[in-house]
Structures are given as C-alpha cells and as structure tokens.
Amino acid sequence: MDWEKATRIAHAIGRSRLLVFRMTLFRKAADYAHMRVEWQLSTPEERLAMDPARTEAHDTFIEACDMMARCMEDEKEDFSWREELGKDRKEIGDFACYLHLILGLVAR
C-alpha cells in the first residue's frame, strides 16, 4: 500500500452516498490504526495480551470494507476500489492506517 493507492481508494469510498456505512468503515479503520500504534509501543508481554483484540479489530475493519462494497454494489455505485484493495490482510491493515491519517488531516 502506498499513499497514491490509499488516497485513490479513500476518495472512491468518500464519494459514496452511503453515509452510515462509510462512517462505520472510517471508525473501524481508526480503531484498528489505534490498536496498531498501541502494539508498536507495547512490550512483548503486553502484545501477547492484546493480540486477540488486535486481530478482532483487524477482522472488523475488513468486514466493514466488505459490507461497504456490497452495499455500494446494491446501490449501483462504483465499488471497484474493493478489488483494488485486495485480500492481503497486511495491505488492508495498512489502508486502515492511511485512512486514519487522511481523516486526521481532513479534520484540521
């Protein structure tokens, strides 16, 4: 995942009229990005304890991406971003972190 790909996908999601699903996806991205930072700042013992919650946050973000794409398809919106995002868990997790960054910058 690089900046260009992340912003392209984020823009595609941002164009959707499906506000509730979009906000859910953004919140799940922020939740997972926060967990990733906490993971980086934690000791090995703390990481072991937080691993199930981190995995759950990652799974929940992936599910939110899938749900957003399905709903966009149902509404006849372009959901090609989901294929571009791919299935690689690390890439999807990286995208959550990029979304967190983008949301933070937009909020200024």
ABEGO torsion letter per residue (X at the ends): XBAAAAAAAAAAAAABABAAAAAAAAAAAAAAAAAAAAAAABBAAAAAAAAAAAAAAAAAAAAAAAAAAAAAAAAGBBAAAAAAAEABAAAAAAAAAAAAAAAAAAAX
